[in-house]
Amino acid sequence: MVDKRVVMVVDMQNGVFATPRQQQQECVAQVNRLIRAAGQVIFIQHSESGGLEEGSEGFALLPELEQPENALYVTKTACDAFYKTELERVLADNNIRSFVMCGCATDYCVDTTLKVGASKGFAITVASDAHTTANRPAALASTLIAHYNDVWENLTVPGNPVSVKPVETIVTQWLTN
């Protein structure tokens, strides 16, 4: 039987968090809560020049993140974790058609990966309180997080709506099913 408790953790890396992020400690705590409750974790890591090269300290996951022994890892070079990566194969090989998303940055890699994944038919739930971003010139991080939670909840993907739920609700549903 395939474990339905799958969490995809996007770009929770040292180099990404070199820039201050909205409620960073709280976000990491919520991500860890999902990791502990999940049966399978997929870590997505961004690689590019300027401090996020594979094998560098910046590329490494945040040290406070829990990494289960059975965790899967996918490296990407674009905001879209499906673009020219092994992600789709990893999901297929592990019979994963639905997952919870969390991580950083809300307005870049989380958003892009979620929209592409939903369009590919994956059933995605976003952990509304387990993704973060930085302040941007046009908007504060807190505004962006609230905005994207609303966008995702109202995203139109016929036959495949995206769910947006707090970690507490997700974990409770996992533990009672």
Contact map, one row per residue, 1 for C-alpha under 8 A:
111000000000000000000000000000000000000000000000000000000000000000000000000000000000000000000000000000000000000000000000000000000000000000000000000000000000000000000000000000000
111100000000000000000000000000000000000000000000000000000000000000000000000000000000000000000111000000000000000000000000000000000000000000000000000000000000000000000000000000000
111111000000000000000000000000000000001100000000000000000000000000000000000000000000000000000000000000000000000000000000000000000000000000000000000000000000000000000000000000000
011111000000000000000000000000000000001000000000000000000000000000000000000000000000000000000001011000000000000000000000000000000000000000000000000000000000000000000000000000000
001111100000000000000000000000000000111100000000000000000000000000000000000000000000000000000000001100000000000000000000000000000000000000000000000000000000000000000000000001000
001111110000000000000000000000000000011111000000000000000000000000000000000000000000000000000001011100000000000000000000000000000000000000000000000000000000000000000000000000000
000011111000000000000000000000000110010111000000000000000000000000000000000000000000000000000000001111000000000000000000000000000000000000000000000000000000000000000000000000000
000001111100000000000000000000000000000011110000000000000000000000000000000000000000000000000000001111000000000000000000000000000000000000000000000000000000000000000000000000000
000000111111000000000000000000100000000011110000000000000000000000000000000000000000000000000000000011100000000000000000000000000000000000000000000000000000000000000000000000000
000000011111000000000000000000000000000000111000000000000000000000000000000000000000000000000000000011111000110000000000000000000000000000000000000000000000000000000000000000000
000000001111100100000000000000000000000000111100000000000000100000000000000000000000000000000000000000111000100000000000000000000000000000000000000000000000000000000000000000000
000000001111110110000000000000000000000000001000000000000000110000000000000000000000000000000000000000110000000000000000000000000000000000000000000000000000000000000000000000000
000000000011111110000000000000000000000000001000000000000111110000000000000000000000000000000000000000000000000000000000000000000000000000000000000000000000000000000000000000000
000000000001111111000000000000000000000000000000000000001111110000000000000000000000000000000000000000000000000000000000000000000000000000000000000000000000000000000000000000000
000000000000111111100000000000000000000000000000001100001111000000000000000000000000000000000000000000000000000000000000000000000000000000000000000000000000000000000000000000000
000000000011111111100000000000000000000000000000000000000100000000000000000000000000000000000000000000010000000000000000000000000000000000000000000000000000000000000000000000000
000000000001111111111000000000000000000000000000000000000000000000000000000000000000000000000000000000000000000000000000000000000000000000000000000000000000000000000000000000000
000000000000011111110000000000000000000000000000000000000000000000000000000000000000000000000000000000000000000000000000000000000000000000000000000000000000000000000000000000000
000000000000001111111000000000000000000000000000000000000000000000000000000000000000000000000000000000000000000000000000000000000000010000000000000000000000000000000000000000000
000000000000000011111101000000000000000000000000000000000000000000000000000000000000000000000000000000000000000000000000000000000000010000000000000000000000000000000000000000000
000000000000000010111111000000000000000000000000000000000000000000000000000000000000000000000000000000000000000000000000000000000001111000001000000000000000000000000000000000000
000000000000000000011111000000000000000000000000000000000000000000000000000000000000000000000000000000000000000000000000000000000001111000001100000000000000000000000000000000000
000000000000000000001111111000000000000000000000000000000000000000000000000000000000000000000000000000000000000000000000000000000001000000000000000000000000000000000000000000000
000000000000000000011111111100000000000000000000000000000000000000000000000000000000000000000000000000000000000000000000000000000001000000000000000000000000000000000000000000000
000000000000000000000011111110000000000000000000000000000000000000000000000000000000000000000000000000000000000000000000000000000000000000000000000000000000000000000000000000000
000000000000000000000011111111000000000000000000000000000000000000000000000000000000000000000000000000000000000000000000000000000100000000000000000000000000000000000000000000000
000000000000000000000011111111100000000000000000000000000000000000000000000000000000000000000000000000100000000000000000000000001111000000000000000000000000000000000000000000000
000000000000000000000001111111110000000000000000000000000000000110000000000000000000000000000000000000000000000000000000000000000100000000000000000000000000000000000000000000000
000000000000000000000000111111111000000000000000000000000000000000000000000000000000000000000000000000000000000000000000000000000000000000000000000000000000000000000000000000000
000000000000000000000000011111111100000000000000000000000000000000000000000000000000000000000000000000000000000000000000000000001100000000000000000000000000000000000010000000000
000000001000000000000000001111111110000000000000000000000000000010000000000000000000000000000000000001100000000000000000000000000100000000000000000000000000000000000000000000000
000000000000000000000000000111111111000000000000000000000000000011000000000000000000000000000000000000000000000000000000000000000000000000000000000000000000000000000000000000000
000000000000000000000000000011111111100000000000000000000000000000000000000000000000000000000000000000000000000000000000000000000000000000000000000000000000000000000010000000000
000000100000000000000000000001111111110000000000000000000000000000000000000000000000000000000000000000000000000000000000000000000000000000000000000000000000000000000010001000000
000000100000000000000000000000111111110110000000000000000000000001110000000000000000000000000000000000000000000000000000000000000000000000000000000000000000000000000000000000000
000000000000000000000000000000011111110000000000000000000000000001000000000000000000000000000000000000000000000000000000000000000000000000000000000000000000000000000000000000000
000010000000000000000000000000001111111000000000000000000000000000000000000000000000000000000000000000000000000000000000000000000000000000000000000000000000000000000000001001100
000011100000000000000000000000000111111110000000000000000000000000000000000000000000000000000000000000000000000000000000000000000000000000000000000000000000000000000000000000000
001111000000000000000000000000000000111110000000000000000000000000000000000000000000000000000000000000000000000000000000000000000000000000000000000000000000000000000000000000000
001011100000000000000000000000000010011111000000000000000000000000000111000000000000000000000000000000000000000000000000000000000000000000000000000000000000000000000000000000000
000001111000000000000000000000000010011111100000000000000000000000010111000000000000000000000000000000000000000000000000000000000000000000000000000000000000000000000000000000000
000001111000000000000000000000000000000111110000000000000000000000000011110000000000000000000000000000000000000000000000000000000000000000000000000000000000000000000000000000000
000000011110000000000000000000000000000011111000000000000000000000000011110000000000000000000000000000000000000000000000000000000000000000000000000000000000000000000000000000000
000000011110000000000000000000000000000001111100000000000000000000000000111100001000000000000000000000000000000000000000000000000000000000000000000000000000000000000000000000000
000000000111100000000000000000000000000000111110000000000010100000000000111100000000000000000000000000000000000000000000000000000000000000000000000000000000000000000000000000000
000000000010000000000000000000000000000000011111000100000010000000000000001111000000000000000000000000000000000000000000000000000000000000000000000000000000000000000000000000000
000000000000000000000000000000000000000000001111100111000010000000000000001110000000000000000000000000000000000000000000000000000000000000000000000000000000000000000000000000000
000000000000000000000000000000000000000000000111111111000000000000000000000010000000000000000000000000000000000000000000000000000000000000000000000000000000000000000000000000000
000000000000000000000000000000000000000000000011111110000000000000000000000000000000000000000000000000000000000000000000000000000000000000000000000000000000000000000000000000000
000000000000000000000000000000000000000000000001111110000000000000000000000000000000000000000000000000000000000000000000000000000000000000000000000000000000000000000000000000000
000000000000001000000000000000000000000000000001111110011110000000000000000000000000000000000000000000000000000000000000000000000000000000000000000000000000000000000000000000000
000000000000001000000000000000000000000000000111111111011110000000000000000000000000000000000000000000000000000000000000000000000000000000000000000000000000000000000000000000000
000000000000000000000000000000000000000000000011111111110110000000000000000000000000000000000000000000000000000000000000000000000000000000000000000000000000000000000000000000000
000000000000000000000000000000000000000000000011000111110011000000000000000000000000000000000000000000000000000000000000000000000000000000000000000000000000000000000000000000000
000000000000000000000000000000000000000000000000000011111011000000000000000000000000000000000000000000000000000000000000000000000000000000000000000000000000000000000000000000000
000000000000000000000000000000000000000000000000001111111111000000000000000000000000000000000000000000000000000000000000000000000000000000000000000000000000000000000000000000000
000000000000011000000000000000000000000000000000001100111111000000000000000000000000000000000000000000000000000000000000000000000000000000000000000000000000000000000000000000000
000000000000111100000000000000000000000000000000001110011111000000000000000000000000000000000000000000000000000000000000000000000000000000000000000000000000000000000000000000000
000000000000111000000000000000000000000000001110001111111111100000000000000000000000000000000000000000000000000000000000000000000000000000000000000000000000000000000000000000000
000000000000111000000000000000000000000000000000000001111111110000000000000000000000000000000000000000000000000000000000000000000000000000000000000000000000000000000000000000000
000000000011110000000000000000000000000000001000000000000011111010000000000000000000000000000000000000000000000000000000000000000000000000000000000000000000000000000000000000000
000000000001110000000000000000000000000000000000000000000001111110000000000000000000000000000000000000000000000000000000000000000000000000000000000000000000000000000000000000000
000000000000000000000000000000000000000000000000000000000000111111000000000000000000000000000000000000000000000000000000000000000000000000000000000000000000000000000000000000000
000000000000000000000000000100000000000000000000000000000000011111000000000000000000000000000000000000000000000000000000000000000000000000000000000000000000000000000000000000000
000000000000000000000000000100110000000000000000000000000000111111100000000000000000000000000000000000000000000000000000000000000000000000000000000000000000000000000000000000000
000000000000000000000000000000010011000000000000000000000000001111110000000000000000000000000000000000000000000000000000000000000000000000000000000000000000000000000000000000000
000000000000000000000000000000000010000000000000000000000000000011111010000000000000000000000000000000000000000000000000000000000000000000000000000000000000000000000000000000000
000000000000000000000000000000000010000010000000000000000000000001111110000000000000000000000000000000000000000000000000000000000000000000000000000000000000000000000000000000000
000000000000000000000000000000000000000000000000000000000000000000111110000000000000000000000000000000000000000000000000000000000000000000000000000000000000000000000000000000000
000000000000000000000000000000000000000110000000000000000000000000011111000000000000000000000000000000000000000000000000000000000000000000000000000000000000000000000000000000000
000000000000000000000000000000000000000111100000000000000000000000111111100000000000000000000000000000000000000000000000000000000000000000000000000000000000000000000000000000000
000000000000000000000000000000000000000111100000000000000000000000000111110000000000000000000000000000000000000000000000000000000000000000000000000000000000000000000000000000000
000000000000000000000000000000000000000001111000000000000000000000000011111000000000000000000000000000000000000000000000000000000000000000000000000000000000000000000000000000000
000000000000000000000000000000000000000001111000000000000000000000000001111100000000111000000000000000000000000000000000000000000000000000000000000000000000000000000000000000000
000000000000000000000000000000000000000000011110000000000000000000000000111110001000100000000000000000000000000000000000000000000000000000000000000000000000000000000000000000000
000000000000000000000000000000000000000000011110000000000000000000000000011111111111100000000000000000000000000000000000000000000000000000000000000000000000000000000000000000000
000000000000000000000000000000000000000000000111000000000000000000000000001111101000000000000000000000000000000000000000000000000000000000000000000000000000000000000000000000000
000000000000000000000000000000000000000000000100000000000000000000000000000111111010000000000000000000000000100000000000000000000000000000000000000000000000000000000000000000000
000000000000000000000000000000000000000000000000000000000000000000000000000111111000000000000000000000000001110110000000000000000000000000000000000000000000000000000000000000000
000000000000000000000000000000000000000000000000000000000000000000000000000101111110000000000000000000000000100110010000000000000000000000000000000000000000000000000000000000000
000000000000000000000000000000000000000000010000000000000000000000000000001111111110101000000000000000000000100110000000000000000000000000000000000000000000000000000000000000000
000000000000000000000000000000000000000000000000000000000000000000000000000100011111111100000000000000000000000010011000000000000000000000000000000000000000000000000000000000000
000000000000000000000000000000000000000000000000000000000000000000000000000101011111100000000000000000000000000000000000000000000000000000000000000000000000000000000000000000000
000000000000000000000000000000000000000000000000000000000000000000000000000100000111110000000000000000000000000000000000000000000000000000000000000000000000000000000000000000000
000000000000000000000000000000000000000000000000000000000000000000000000011100001111111100000000000000000000000000000000000000000000000000000000000000000000000000000000000000000
000000000000000000000000000000000000000000000000000000000000000000000000010000000101111111000000000000000000000000000000000000000000000000000000000000000000000000000000000000000
000000000000000000000000000000000000000000000000000000000000000000000000010000001100111111100000000000000000000000000000000000000000000000000000000000000000000000000000000000000
000000000000000000000000000000000000000000000000000000000000000000000000000000000100111111110000000000000000000000000000000000000000000000000000000000000000000000000000000000000
000000000000000000000000000000000000000000000000000000000000000000000000000000000000011111111000000000000000000000000000000000000000000000000000000000000000000000000000000000000
000000000000000000000000000000000000000000000000000000000000000000000000000000000000011111111100000000000000000000000000000000000000000000000000000000000000000000000000000000000
000000000000000000000000000000000000000000000000000000000000000000000000000000000000001111111111100000000000000000000000000000000000000000000000000000000000000000000000000000000
000000000000000000000000000000000000000000000000000000000000000000000000000000000000000111111111100000000000000000000000000000000000000000000000000000000000000000000000000000000
000000000000000000000000000000000000000000000000000000000000000000000000000000000000000011111111000000000000000000000000000000000000000000000000000000000000000000000000000000000
010000000000000000000000000000000000000000000000000000000000000000000000000000000000000001111111000000000000000000000000000000000000000000000000000000000000000000000000000000000
010000000000000000000000000000000000000000000000000000000000000000000000000000000000000000111111100000000000000000000000000000000000000000000000000000000000000000000000000000000
010101000000000000000000000000000000000000000000000000000000000000000000000000000000000000111111111000000000000000000000000000000000000000000000000000000000000000000000000000000
000000000000000000000000000000000000000000000000000000000000000000000000000000000000000000110011111000000000000000000000111000000000000000000000000000000000000000000000000000000
000101000000000000000000000000000000000000000000000000000000000000000000000000000000000000000001111100000000000000000000011110000000000000000000000000000000000000000000000000000
000111110000000000000000000000000000000000000000000000000000000000000000000000000000000000000001111110000000000000000000011110000000000000000000000000000000000000000000000000000
000011110000000000000000000000000000000000000000000000000000000000000000000000000000000000000000011111000000000000000000000111100000000000000000000000000000000000000000000000000
000000111100000000000000000000000000000000000000000000000000000000000000000000000000000000000000001111100000010001000000000111100000000000000000000000000000000000000000000000000
000000111100000000000000000000100000000000000000000000000000000000000000000000000000000000000000000111110000010000000000000001110110000000000000000000000000000000000000000000000
000000001111000000000000001000100000000000000000000000000000000000000000000000000000000000000000000011111100010000000000000000000111000000000000000000000000000000000000000000000
000000000111000100000000000000000000000000000000000000000000000000000000000000000000000000000000000001111101110000000000000000000011100000000000000000000000000000000000000000000
000000000110000000000000000000000000000000000000000000000000000000000000000000000000000000000000000000111111111000000000000000000011110000000000000000000000000000000000000000000
000000000000000000000000000000000000000000000000000000000000000000000000000000000000000000000000000000111111111000000000000000000011100000000001100100000000000000000000000000000
000000000000000000000000000000000000000000000000000000000000000000000000000000000000000000000000000000001111111100000000000000000000100000000001100100000000000000000000000000000
000000000000000000000000000000000000000000000000000000000000000000000000000000100000000000000000000000011111111100000000000000000000000000000000000000000000000000000000000000000
000000000110000000000000000000000000000000000000000000000000000000000000000001111000000000000000000000011111111110000000000000000000000000000000000000000000000000000000000000000
000000000100000000000000000000000000000000000000000000000000000000000000000000100000000000000000000011111111111111000000000000000010000000000000000000000000000000000000000000000
000000000000000000000000000000000000000000000000000000000000000000000000000000000000000000000000000000001111111111100000000000000000000000000000000100000000000000000000000000000
000000000000000000000000000000000000000000000000000000000000000000000000000000111000000000000000000000000011111111110000000000000000000000000000000000000000000000000000000000000
000000000000000000000000000000000000000000000000000000000000000000000000000000111100000000000000000000000000111111111000000000000000000000000000000000000000000000000000000000000
000000000000000000000000000000000000000000000000000000000000000000000000000000000000000000000000000010000000011111111100000100000000000000000000000000000000000000000000000000000
000000000000000000000000000000000000000000000000000000000000000000000000000000000000000000000000000000000000001111111110000000000000000000000000000000000000000000000000000000000
000000000000000000000000000000000000000000000000000000000000000000000000000000010100000000000000000000000000000111111111000000000000000000000000000000000000000000000000000000000
000000000000000000000000000000000000000000000000000000000000000000000000000000000100000000000000000000000000000011111111110100000000000000000000000000000000000000000000000000000
000000000000000000000000000000000000000000000000000000000000000000000000000000000000000000000000000000000000000001111111111100000000000000000000000000000000100111000000000000000
000000000000000000000000000000000000000000000000000000000000000000000000000000000000000000000000000000000000000000111111110000000000000000000000000000000000100000000000000000000
000000000000000000000000000000000000000000000000000000000000000000000000000000000000000000000000000000000000000000011111110000000000000000000000000000000000000000000000000000000
000000000000000000000000000000000000000000000000000000000000000000000000000000000000000000000000100000000000000000001111111000000000000000000000000000000000000100000000000000000
000000000000000000000000000000000000000000000000000000000000000000000000000000000000000000000000111000000000000000001111111100000000000000000000000000000000000100000000000000000
000000000000000000000000000000000000000000000000000000000000000000000000000000000000000000000000111000000000000000000100111110000000000000000000000000000000000111000000000000000
000000000000000000000000000000000000000000000000000000000000000000000000000000000000000000000000011110000000000001001100011111000000000000000000000000000000000001100000000000000
000000000000000000000000000000000000000000000000000000000000000000000000000000000000000000000000011110000000000000000000001111100000000000000000000000000000000001111000000000000
000000000000000000000000000000000000000000000000000000000000000000000000000000000000000000000000000111000000000000000000000111110000000000000000000010000000000001111000000000000
000000000000000000000000000000000000000000000000000000000000000000000000000000000000000000000000000111000000000000000000000011111110000000000000000000000000000000011110010000000
000000000000000000000000000000000000000000000000000000000000000000000000000000000000000000000000000001000000000000000000000001111110000000000000000010000000000000011110000000000
000000000000000000000000001001000000000000000000000000000000000000000000000000000000000000000000000000000000000000000000000000111110000000000000000000000000000000000110000000000
000000000000000000000000011101100000000000000000000000000000000000000000000000000000000000000000000001100000000000000000000000111111000000000000000000000000000000000110000000000
000000000000000000000000001000000000000000000000000000000000000000000000000000000000000000000000000001111100010000000000000000111111100000000000100000000000000000000000000000000
000000000000000000001111001000000000000000000000000000000000000000000000000000000000000000000000000000111100000000000000000000000111110000001000100000000000000000000000000000000
000000000000000000001100000000000000000000000000000000000000000000000000000000000000000000000000000000011110000000000000000000000011111000001001100000000000000000000000000000000
000000000000000000111100000000000000000000000000000000000000000000000000000000000000000000000000000000001000000000000000000000000001111100011000000000000000000000000000000000000
000000000000000000001100000000000000000000000000000000000000000000000000000000000000000000000000000000000000000000000000000000000000111110111100000000000000000000000000000000000
000000000000000000000000000000000000000000000000000000000000000000000000000000000000000000000000000000000000000000000000000000000000011111111000000000000000000000000000000000000
000000000000000000000000000000000000000000000000000000000000000000000000000000000000000000000000000000000000000000000000000000000000001111110000000000000000000000000000000000000
000000000000000000000000000000000000000000000000000000000000000000000000000000000000000000000000000000000000000000000000000000000000000111110000000000000000000000000000000000000
000000000000000000000000000000000000000000000000000000000000000000000000000000000000000000000000000000000000000000000000000000000000001111111011000000000000000000000000000000000
000000000000000000000000000000000000000000000000000000000000000000000000000000000000000000000000000000000000000000000000000000000000011111111111000000000000000000000000000000000
000000000000000000001100000000000000000000000000000000000000000000000000000000000000000000000000000000000000000000000000000000000001111100111111100000000000000000000000000000000
000000000000000000000100000000000000000000000000000000000000000000000000000000000000000000000000000000000000000000000000000000000000001000011111110000000000000000000000000000000
000000000000000000000000000000000000000000000000000000000000000000000000000000000000000000000000000000000000000000000000000000000000000000111111111000000000000000000000000000000
000000000000000000000000000000000000000000000000000000000000000000000000000000000000000000000000000000000110000000000000000000000000100000111111111100000000000000000000000000000
000000000000000000000000000000000000000000000000000000000000000000000000000000000000000000000000000000000110000000000000000000000011100000001111111110000000000000000000000000000
000000000000000000000000000000000000000000000000000000000000000000000000000000000000000000000000000000000000000000000000000000000000000000000111111111000000000000000000000000000
000000000000000000000000000000000000000000000000000000000000000000000000000000000000000000000000000000000000000000000000000000000000000000000011111111100000000000000000000000000
000000000000000000000000000000000000000000000000000000000000000000000000000000000000000000000000000000000110001000000000000000000000000000000001111111110000000000000000000000000
000000000000000000000000000000000000000000000000000000000000000000000000000000000000000000000000000000000000000000000000000001010000000000000000111111111000000000010000000000000
000000000000000000000000000000000000000000000000000000000000000000000000000000000000000000000000000000000000000000000000000000000000000000000000011111111100000000000000000000000
000000000000000000000000000000000000000000000000000000000000000000000000000000000000000000000000000000000000000000000000000000000000000000000000001111111110000000000000000000000
000000000000000000000000000000000000000000000000000000000000000000000000000000000000000000000000000000000000000000000000000000000000000000000000000111111110000001110000000000000
000000000000000000000000000000000000000000000000000000000000000000000000000000000000000000000000000000000000000000000000000000000000000000000000000011111110000011110000000000000
000000000000000000000000000000000000000000000000000000000000000000000000000000000000000000000000000000000000000000000000000000000000000000000000000001111111000001000000000000000
000000000000000000000000000000000000000000000000000000000000000000000000000000000000000000000000000000000000000000000000000000000000000000000000000000111111100011000000000000000
000000000000000000000000000000000000000000000000000000000000000000000000000000000000000000000000000000000000000000000000000000000000000000000000000000000111110010000000000000000
000000000000000000000000000000000000000000000000000000000000000000000000000000000000000000000000000000000000000000000110000000000000000000000000000000000011111111000000000000000
000000000000000000000000000000000000000000000000000000000000000000000000000000000000000000000000000000000000000000000000000000000000000000000000000000000001111110000000000000000
000000000000000000000000000000000000000000000000000000000000000000000000000000000000000000000000000000000000000000000000000000000000000000000000000000000000111110000000000000000
000000000000000000000000000000000000000000000000000000000000000000000000000000000000000000000000000000000000000000000100111000000000000000000000000000000000111111000000000000000
000000000000000000000000000000000000000000000000000000000000000000000000000000000000000000000000000000000000000000000100001000000000000000000000000000001011111111100000000000000
000000000000000000000000000000000000000000000000000000000000000000000000000000000000000000000000000000000000000000000100001111000000000000000000000000011110100111110000000000000
000000000000000000000000000000000000000000000000000000000000000000000000000000000000000000000000000000000000000000000000000111000000000000000000000000011000000011111000000000000
000000000000000000000000000000000000000000000000000000000000000000000000000000000000000000000000000000000000000000000000000011110000000000000000000010011000000001111100000000000
000000000000000000000000000000000000000000000000000000000000000000000000000000000000000000000000000000000000000000000000000011110000000000000000000000000000000000111110110000000
000000000000000000000000000000000000000000000000000000000000000000000000000000000000000000000000000000000000000000000000000000111100000000000000000000000000000000011111110000000
000000000000000000000000000001001100000000000000000000000000000000000000000000000000000000000000000000000000000000000000000000111100000000000000000000000000000000001111111000000
000000000000000000000000000000000000000000000000000000000000000000000000000000000000000000000000000000000000000000000000000000000000000000000000000000000000000000000111111100000
000000000000000000000000000000000000000000000000000000000000000000000000000000000000000000000000000000000000000000000000000000000000000000000000000000000000000000001111111110000
000000000000000000000000000000000000000000000000000000000000000000000000000000000000000000000000000000000000000000000000000000100000000000000000000000000000000000001111111111000
000000000000000000000000000000000100100000000000000000000000000000000000000000000000000000000000000000000000000000000000000000000000000000000000000000000000000000000011111111100
000000000000000000000000000000000000000000000000000000000000000000000000000000000000000000000000000000000000000000000000000000000000000000000000000000000000000000000001111111110
000000000000000000000000000000000000000000000000000000000000000000000000000000000000000000000000000000000000000000000000000000000000000000000000000000000000000000000000111111111
000010000000000000000000000000000000100000000000000000000000000000000000000000000000000000000000000000000000000000000000000000000000000000000000000000000000000000000000011111111
000000000000000000000000000000000000100000000000000000000000000000000000000000000000000000000000000000000000000000000000000000000000000000000000000000000000000000000000001111111
000000000000000000000000000000000000000000000000000000000000000000000000000000000000000000000000000000000000000000000000000000000000000000000000000000000000000000000000000111111
000000000000000000000000000000000000000000000000000000000000000000000000000000000000000000000000000000000000000000000000000000000000000000000000000000000000000000000000000011111
